[in-house]
């Protein structure tokens, strides 16, 4: 009898704990929902992005402010994180909210850099967002502290974006932080060193943090930086293409993760890898222009919600002085990409949606949280980094290759044959013989439980993302509906 009572007490205690956890989670979900719908009416994409005409530089500045307004709508009281609405990642709510700051910080920094002649009152809000985030996120005594960095920690990825935001404002806003606070920021950033990381593009994040630290006079570990960079360089397959790790794994990470990160390493330390970086970025850009069209792209691979960032290398290549891709073509690529995705549900409620067109849970990787998709801002960051006098902004727009003529081109490294059908269809032919593969959805009950418990166990759908015989811009394998 006594054992039964003990078991009953344990059962009641467990049930009570579960009830409290459920109640807390429901409160968080309700708060997220209120954020999402309560601010939707206030967050309207600038009108020029609803048309088909070329978009002036000033409207891209306004687009950056649209995303800043989104951040402010979802910012947490600790001022170093933001809880965006959407499907959570496998990393947990804390990491998801950290990404809410880190992934928009470079955009805010490059905006300030581009507005150096603006009156202080026009940029005070943006400056304060960054100062609060840098200081509170890296101060162990602050409630906004991002926490220690461990092995294979998502904070390693986010540290690179924090370092970029600092580097962009290294001679201005950064110096407004008190010296002790600046020291704390780099004490936190340099904890990326001597940590295990996945054997892929993550090597570049550690290299970049150290390169920035050294450029600003902090005690970087350049041996660590060199070891990680050399390991990643060993994945180079020629023609600007890198396998994202050992073997042969090629996808659009070459655009939004690899060429992009290499560019910033070069900007902070041109001698670190010599001409290898500009040569690789330029070579990749020569292929990339054939993958971008006015009606989307032949989407494939992982992290598909970063889709607006695909054109970042075409833009950043313009900064090297002698780009192979004409400035007018790169500008057309930026306009075509943002216009297409905004007009097909890719931007909503102050953020970038989790999907290809609109929201699509089938495409959301388990490592991706609500703010992860803000990496799609990287093409906007690239554009605002270029001076308004750069030919990218001043030269007339020119048609994309697919708008000019049909073509068939072989990309040797990934083994793709790319076909362009004027005026707007692009097809990637792979070496696979698989014609169709169904995208799996997470069971409704399991999705609800995951959302309740803050977990992520979504189907990976790797086969559909990588193993089809062809990927078409006019018939994306995932469709173009807003799956709810």
N, C-alpha and C positions, 0 to 999 in steps of 0.2 A: 504494500500500500504506500509505504514511504517512497519507494522508487517511482511509483506512478505519479505521486505528487511532485517529486523532483523533476520528472520528465515534463509534467504539465507546466511547471514554472518556467523551465527552459524554453518550451514551445511558445508560451505566452510572451516571454522576453524577446525571442527571435521575431515573433509576429509583430510585436510592438516596434522593434527596431526597423523591420521592413516597412511598417506603416509610416514611420517617421521619414524613412528614406524616400518612399514613394511620394509623400506629401511635399517634401523638399524639392524633389525632382519636378513634380507637377507645378510647383510655384515657379521654378526656373523656366519651365516650358511656357507657362502662362506669361511670364515676363518677356520672354523672347517673342512670343506671338504678339504681345502688346506693342513691343518695339517695332516689329515688322509692319503691322498694319496701322499702328497709330501714326507713323511717320511717312507712310507711303505717299499720302497726298501732298506732303510738303517737298518731297524729293523728286523733282522733275528734271529729266535729261534736257540739256540745252536744245532749243528748237532746231538749230541747223543740222543736228544729227538725225532728225526725222525726215530730211530731204535727201536728194541725190547729188546736190551741187558740191563742189570742192569746199572744204571746211577751212576757214582762216585760222591762223595761229592763235588769235585771241579767243576763239571758241574752244580750242583745246585747253587753253588756260581755264576757261569757264567749266569745262568738263572736269578738270582737276579739282575745282572748287565744289563741284557736285559731289565728288567722292569724299572731299573733306567734310561736307555737310552730312554725308552718310556716316562717317566715322563719329561725328559729334552726336548723331542720333543714337548710336549704339555704345558709346564710350561708357566704361564702368567708372564708379566713384573713385577708384584708385588712380585714375588718370594715366595709367600706363598700359591698359588693356581695353579691349572692346568686345562685347558679346553680340556678334552678328547673328541674325536668324539663319537657320538652315540645319542640315544634317551634320551631326558631330563626327569627329574623327576617332580613331582608336587611341589617340594620345590623351584624351580626356579634356574636360572643359577648360582647365587652366591653360594648357598649351593652345587650345583653340582661341582663347581670348587674347593670349600674347600675340598670336599672329594678327589679330585685329589691329594692333598698333604697328608691329614691325613691318608688315607688308605694305602699309600705306606710307610709312615714314619716308622712304626715298622719294615718293611722289611729292609730298609736302616740302621736302628739302629742295628738290629741283624746281618746284614752283617758286620758292623764295629766291632761289638763285636767279631765276629768270625775271624776277620782279625787283631787282636790286635798286631800281630807280623809283620804286613806288613810295608813296607817303607811308610812314610807319603805321598809321592807324589802319591802313588797308591790309597790313600783313601781321598785325599784332597777334591776332587769334592763332594763326598758323605757327608763328614762332613759339607761342606759349604751349601749344600742343606738343611740339617736339621737345622743348625744354623739360616739361613735366614728364614726358615719357622716358627720356634719357635718364633723368635724375631718379625718379621713383622706381623705375624698372630695375635699376642696378644697385639700389641702396638696400642692404639686408634689413635695415631698421624701418623700411617703409612698408605699408600694407600693399603697395603695388609691386613689391620685389618679384622679379621673374623667377627667382629660385636658382639653385646651383646647376651647373652644367655637368652631365654625366656622359658615360659611353653611349654612343648611338642616340644621342639626345636631340630632339627636334630643335632645341634651343641653339644648337650649332648652326643649323640652317638660318635661323632667325637672326643670329649674331651678325651674319654677313650683311643682311639688310640694314641692321642698326649701324654697322661700320660704314656702309655706303652713305647713309643719311648724314653721318658726321663728316665724312670726307667731302661731300658736296658743299658743306657749309663750314669747312675747316678754318677759313679766314674771317668768318663773320659770326653767325649765331653760336657756333661751338665755343668761341672765346668768351661768350657772355655767361657761361656756366662757371661758378667758382672753381678754382684749381682743385680743391679736394674732391669736388663732385666729378670733375673730368678724370681724375685719377681713379675714382671708383668705377666709372664707366669702363675704363680699359682694364681694370682688374677683373671685371666681370667678363668682358669680351675675350680676354686672353686665356680664360679657363677652357676655351675650345681646344687648347693644345694638349697633346698627350692623351687624347681620348680616342677610343675605337669609333670608327665610322663605317657605314656601308661602303663597299668597294666600287664606288661609282662617282657621279658628279659631286658628291659630298666632299671629296678631297679639295675641291676648289674653294669651298667655304672657309676652311681653315687657312688655306694659303692666302685668301683675300684678307681675312682679319689681321694676320701678321703683317702683310704688306702695308695695310693702312696704318697699323700701329707704328711700324718703323717710319713711315713717311711723316708721322706726326710726333716723332720723338719718344715713343713709349717702348718699353723693353720687349720687343718682339722676339720670337724664336724663329729665326730665318732658316735654321736647319730643318725645323719642323715644316715650315712653309715649303721649302724646296723638296722635301721628301714627298709630301702630299701632291705637289704640282707635278713632279716627275712621274709619280705613279699614275696620275690621270693622263699625262701626256703619252704614256705607253699605250693608251687606248686609241691613239690617233690612227685613223684608217686612210688618210689622204683626202684630198679634195675638199678640205674643210670639215669633214665628217669625223665624229668620235663615236665609238661604241660606248654606251653608258655602263661601263663595267667590262669585265672579261668576256670574251666571246664576241658575238655579233648581235648587239641590241641597239637598233637604230630607230629613232622616232623624233618627234618635234622637240624633245629636250635639247637637241642640237641648236634650236632657235632660242627658246625661252629660258633655258637653264645654262647651257654651255657657252655658246658664243657670247651671250650676254655677260656672264660672269668673267670670261676671259677678257672682254673689253675693259671692265672696271679694274681688273688686275693691271692691265697695261696702262690705264690712265693714272693709277696711283704710283706705279713703278715701271716706267718704260724699259728700263734695262733688265728687269727681272727675267724676262724670256726673250728679249731682243725682238727681232722681226717675226718670230714665229706666230705671235698672236695676231697682229694685223694681217699677216699673210693668210692665216687659217680663217679668220672672220671674213675676209674678202673672198676667199675661194668658196666658202659656204654660201655667201650672199649670191654668188653667181648661179648656184643651183636653186636657192630659195625663191628667187623671183619667178621661177616657173611653177611654183607650188601655190601661189597666191592669186586669187581671182576675185572678180566683183560680186560673185554669188557664193562666197564661202571657199573652203579648201577641202582637199581630199583628206578628211580628218581620220586619224588612226593613232594607236598607242595610248599611253596612260596620261593622267593629269590633263584631260581634255578641256577642263574648264579654264585653262590658261590661254584659250584660243586666240584672244586679241593680241597676245604677246608675240605671235608668230613672226611679225614683221620687224621686231626690234633689231635684229642684225642688219637688215637693209638700211635702217636709219642710222645706227651707230657706225656703220661702215663709212658714212659720209664724213665722220669726224677725222678719219685718217688722212684726208687730203686728196687721195687719188683712188676713189672707189671705182670698182668695175661696173657697178650698177648705177645708172644715171640718176641724178637727184630727183628729176621729175617722176621717174618710175617709182622710186622709194616713197615719194610723197603720195602718189596715187595709191600705193599699197596701204599706207596708213589710213587714208580716207576710206578706201574700199572696205577694209577690214572692220573698222569701227562702225561705219554706216550699216554694213550688213548685219553685224551681230546686235547692235542696238535695235535695229528694226525687226529683228527676229527673236527678241526676248532675252538677249544676253546680258542686259543691264536692267536692274529693277530695284527700287527702294534704297537707292544710295549705294549699291554694291553690284558685284558681278555674280550672276546666277550660277548655280551648281549644275552644269550640263553643257550641251553644245549650243543649241539655240536657247531655249528657256531651261527651266529646272528639269533634270532627268536623273533620278536616283540611281539608275542602272549604270551611270557613268562615273559616279562619285567613288573614288578610291577610298579604301578604309583609312589611309593616312591623311585624307583631306577633310578639313573641318569647314565651318561656315565662312571663315575669312581667308581660307587657303587660296581661293580663286582670285584674290586680289593680286596675285602674281600676273594676272592678265593685264595689269596696269603697266607692265614693263615696256611696252611699245610707246605708251604715253610718256613715261619717264624718259625714254630715249629721245623722243621728239622734243620735249621741253629742255633737254640738256643742250641741244644744238642752239647756237645763237640765232636770234631772229634774222641776222644778216647772212646766215649760211644759205648756200644755194638750195638746200633742201626746202627752205621756206620761201625763197625768192624766185626760183626757176618755175616756169609753167609746168603744170602736171602733164605727164606723158602716159599713154596707155600702157597697161601691163602687157607682158608678152602674150598672154592668152587673148587679150583684146586686139592684138595686132595680126596674128596669123596662127594657123595650126602648127604643132610641133610634136616631135617624138625625140626624147632625150633619155639617155641612160645615165643613171647615177651609180657609178661603179661601187662605191663603198657599201651602201645599203643593198645593192643589187636590185634597184628599182628601175623600171622603165616608166617614164612620165610622159603622158600624152595630153596635149592641149588641144581643145576643139573650140575654135573661135565662135562666139565671143566670150564664153564664160564657163566652159566645162573643163575640169582638170581631172585626170585619172592616174592613179598610181597602180601599176601592175607589179606584183611581187612574184616571187618564185613558187608561191604556194599554188595548190590545185583546188583549194577549198572555196566553193562559190558562195555558200551561205553558212551562217552560224547564228543561232538564236541568242539574243541577249537575255540573260537570266535576271529576274527581279527577286528581291528579298521577300520572303513570305510576309504577309501583312502582320501576322501575330508576332513574328520575330522582329520586324521593323519597329513595331510599337514597343516591344520589350527593350530593344536596343535604345530607343529614344528615351524611354523611361529611366533606364539605368545608366545612360550616358556612355554606351558602348557602340562599337561599329563592327558588324560582321556581314557586310554587304558582299554579294558575289563579285569576284574579281573580273569576270568576263574577259580574261586575258586572251583567249582564243579569238574572240570577235575583234579585239583591239589590234591584234598583231598577225593573225594567221590566215586572213582572207586573201584570195587571189587578186582582188582589186579593191581599191578604195576610191570613191567618186565624190566630187564636189557637188554634183547635182542630185545624187542619191546617197547621202551619208548613211553609213551602216547603222547608225543609231536613229535615223529619221530626223525630222526637224520639228516635231510637235513638242509642246510643253507638257511633259508627263507630270502628273500631280501625284 
